[in-house]
Amino acid sequence: MTKWYVYIMASKFDGILYIGYTNDLDSRVLEHKHKVNPKSFSARYNCDKLVYFEELEDESLASTRERQMKKWKREWKINLIEEMNPSWTELSLNWNLDIGKSRLFRK
């Protein structure tokens, strides 16, 4: 069964926020970090730090949750982040993201 994730990337502590969803969080985080789509919102505003994520059971739930969160006031988003990650730590730092295994960098 495929897991789906809703996540928030930030430019810095209390900075610009980007909300997205994916079924491959490792690869998606790498895409943000490497600015694969240079004209995208996250690349233009340097949103390359994973500060929040949640796991869901199917794509429709993840998509609905993403749309819901995007409509929230900034204060609500910050509260959500700080419930899980009060210091805004970059959550993917210790994940050993392997560029070679990422769908993004395969030939």
ChimeraX attribute file (.defattr): number of C-alpha atoms within 10 A of each C-alpha:
attribute: neighborCount
match mode: 1-to-1
recipient: residues
	/A:1	5
	/A:2	9
	/A:3	14
	/A:4	21
	/A:5	23
	/A:6	24
	/A:7	23
	/A:8	24
	/A:9	25
	/A:10	22
	/A:11	18
	/A:12	17
	/A:13	13
	/A:14	12
	/A:15	13
	/A:16	15
	/A:17	24
	/A:18	20
	/A:19	18
	/A:20	19
	/A:21	23
	/A:22	18
	/A:23	18
	/A:24	14
	/A:25	20
	/A:26	18
	/A:27	19
	/A:28	19
	/A:29	20
	/A:30	20
	/A:31	20
	/A:32	21
	/A:33	17
	/A:34	12
	/A:35	18
	/A:36	13
	/A:37	12
	/A:38	12
	/A:39	10
	/A:40	12
	/A:41	15
	/A:42	22
	/A:43	19
	/A:44	11
	/A:45	15
	/A:46	21
	/A:47	22
	/A:48	23
	/A:49	23
	/A:50	24
	/A:51	24
	/A:52	24
	/A:53	20
	/A:54	13
	/A:55	16
	/A:56	18
	/A:57	13
	/A:58	14
	/A:59	17
	/A:60	11
	/A:61	14
	/A:62	23
	/A:63	17
	/A:64	12
	/A:65	17
	/A:66	18
	/A:67	14
	/A:68	10
	/A:69	18
	/A:70	14
	/A:71	10
	/A:72	10
	/A:73	9
	/A:74	14
	/A:75	9
	/A:76	12
	/A:77	17
	/A:78	17
	/A:79	12
	/A:80	16
	/A:81	19
	/A:82	15
	/A:83	10
	/A:84	13
	/A:85	16
	/A:86	12
	/A:87	12
	/A:88	18
	/A:89	15
	/A:90	17
	/A:91	14
	/A:92	16
	/A:93	10
	/A:94	7
	/A:95	8
	/A:96	8
	/A:97	14
	/A:98	11
	/A:99	14
	/A:100	10
	/A:101	11
	/A:102	15
	/A:103	14
	/A:104	13
	/A:105	12
	/A:106	8
	/A:107	5
